[in-house]
Amino acid sequence: MGFGSYDESEQQDQNVDTDDSDGVTVHEHDHDGEISTEASASTEELVAGLQDMSSDDD
């Protein structure tokens, strides 16, 4: 094997005691709400600005 020795006996019957009280709560800071944005520029102005930025990379 290319990654070192492999002993299947080490992979069987592994019992691990876990304590979930120290875990990370992924939903601890969930928020319900809405986000709205208003653009002061028109779609044409935004597209022109994007084209200017992409042409600057060349």
C-alpha positions as CSV (number, residue, x, y, z in Angstrom):
1,M,0.0,0.0,0.0
2,G,1.3,3.4,-0.9
3,F,0.2,5.2,2.3
4,G,1.8,3.1,4.9
5,S,0.6,0.0,6.7
6,Y,-3.1,-0.7,7.2
7,D,-4.4,-2.9,10.0
8,E,-8.1,-3.8,9.8
9,S,-8.2,-4.7,13.4
10,E,-7.7,-1.0,14.3
11,Q,-10.8,-0.1,12.3
12,Q,-13.2,-2.4,13.9
13,D,-15.4,-1.8,17.0
14,Q,-14.3,1.7,17.8
15,N,-16.4,3.1,20.6
16,V,-16.0,6.8,21.2
17,D,-17.7,8.6,24.1
18,T,-18.9,11.9,22.8
19,D,-20.2,14.8,24.8
20,D,-22.6,16.9,22.7
21,S,-22.7,19.7,25.3
22,D,-19.4,21.2,24.1
23,G,-20.4,21.1,20.4
24,V,-21.1,24.0,18.1
25,T,-24.8,24.9,17.7
26,V,-25.1,25.9,14.0
27,H,-28.5,27.4,14.4
28,E,-27.6,29.5,17.4
29,H,-27.7,32.8,15.5
30,D,-30.4,32.1,12.9
31,H,-32.5,35.0,12.0
32,D,-35.7,35.3,10.1
33,G,-36.3,38.4,8.1
34,E,-36.1,40.2,4.8
35,I,-33.3,42.0,2.9
36,S,-34.1,44.7,0.4
37,T,-31.7,46.8,-1.6
38,E,-32.1,49.8,-3.8
39,A,-29.7,50.6,-6.6
40,S,-29.4,54.2,-7.6
41,A,-28.0,53.3,-11.0
42,S,-30.0,51.9,-13.9
43,T,-29.4,48.4,-15.3
44,E,-27.6,49.9,-18.3
45,E,-25.3,51.9,-16.0
46,L,-24.5,48.8,-14.0
47,V,-23.8,46.7,-17.1
48,A,-21.5,49.5,-18.5
49,G,-19.6,49.6,-15.2
50,L,-19.2,45.9,-15.3
51,Q,-17.9,46.0,-18.8
52,D,-15.4,48.8,-17.8
53,M,-14.1,46.6,-14.9
54,S,-13.7,43.6,-17.1
55,S,-11.9,45.5,-19.8
56,D,-9.5,46.9,-17.2
57,D,-8.3,43.4,-16.5
58,D,-6.9,42.9,-20.0
